Amino acid sequence: MPSLYLINPAESVPGYFGLEVLEAWAGIRAVGMADLAMPTVAAFAPADWAVRLCDERVEPVDFDASAEFIGLTGKITQRERLRELATEFQRRGRKIIIGGSYASLSPEEVRTYADILVIGEIEEIAAELFADLSSGRYKPEYRGTKPDIGAGPLPRWDLYPPGHAMTAQVQTSRGCPFECEFCDVIQYLGRKQRWKEPERVIEELNLLHGYGYRSVFFADDNLTVMRRRTRSLLEALACWNDRPAGDRMAFSTQVSIDIARDADILNLLRESGFAMTFIGIETPNEESLSLAGKRQNLNADMIGRIRTIAEHGILAFGGIVVGFDQDGPDIFERQAAFIQAMPLPLVSPGLLVAPDATPLHARLAAAGRLIDGRQSAASVVGTNIRPLLMSDETLRNGMIWLLNRVFSAELFAERVAAFVDICGEHRPQERMPFFSGMNAALARRLARSGRPEYALIRMLDKAAHARPDLLSILTTIFVYYCQARFMLEREGIWDETTRRRDRPLI
Ligand code: SF4
């Protein structure tokens, strides 16, 4: 019987979304999000194949697995481990298949590690690939197309290790019509959005609900950008998710800031169960937005729009980027003030990076401004770009200052209070104390850091009493705050002397 062992490699360094803090501080081996790529690929295996999945973030790789083919997937943040695993399994005589977003966007970085390289989306080439593998006459490379994403089989969640992921995933669309210069998503998935019908999405949710998941991330690049299809999807979700507390699903996703102009869609998002959404806010520097082609953020009252989203009961998780060509040394203090002016507890500040295959990468390569000529993912203060208006050192030091500022417990607590103050009401949730189990373990560890941290914990507890409808949102805020602090401490860039709010950058 042909056999396949599919592996999602461990991340090289913790990121804002990995939730490695759960194991480090609370002894809970779990990931923020279950991997969707492996169950999706596994579903295409013919019935006579034996398929096994391993998410290395929650269980060790079995190097003695008897599978004939080893399948490796992953993002750029997993590349070191992906290469190590490929090398070790090749040494053991296995055939290595590599696919996923990293392999698709940077094929030359993995080609030598793969017997079979799969570039692009798998749906329309899966039948040919598995037939060739079965016959033993396979090609060194397969190139995917832009398929109808609703036509494939349902993901094989039955094979995914149970009980380790806080959130499962569905994907209802691929692609985004915008054209941000630094974005590799549109290079991989295109600008013409393709989507699944609501009935198909509900089928996938039924499957996940049956496996016990009560939290689902919609892994769309921009869920709401096509308003008519968004409306029909959200109406179907609102109807499906009209359930008692405990049985109801909590949803999260990614949208662009233009959503704040559409009160109807915001109301539908909340009614259907969305409590959090990632939004690329990026920068208060309009010149940077303009050069980056981030037209949906231009000339927008970003602070007002984030307020509007919060008033509709939705927590924004703000993507923040520093290091654009128009960013001078004043950008760090501008960003700190900008972030603090919004009811926005959760942010993920990072340096601008030029991923392979993007227009930004091509422009900077032509200008000789790429460091090492390759992407950097090894650090939250790492980049592959030489800044234009400041030195490398100023960029790095300024970013460390900004991170310490933004995640100081005092300033974070102010943003939480601002959010809770205006957040629209959610449906009542099951009554339970804020500090049960996981939260209590994290709180005990965080409280050891000092008085501001203890005060933050107390204020979250009080907020949960005052607004029991926000219990799960407050838990999300708390867990992601702990993850950010864990990341910064682990990188050795959490610094007592710079995080005091009254200390200016220069
Ligand atoms: S809005 Fe987001 S997904 Fe769309 S092009 Fe810009 S960065 Fe990429």
Residues whose N, C-alpha, C, O or C-beta is under 5 A from the ligand:
A	BS01	SF4	C176 F178 E179 C180 C183 V185 I186 D221 S256
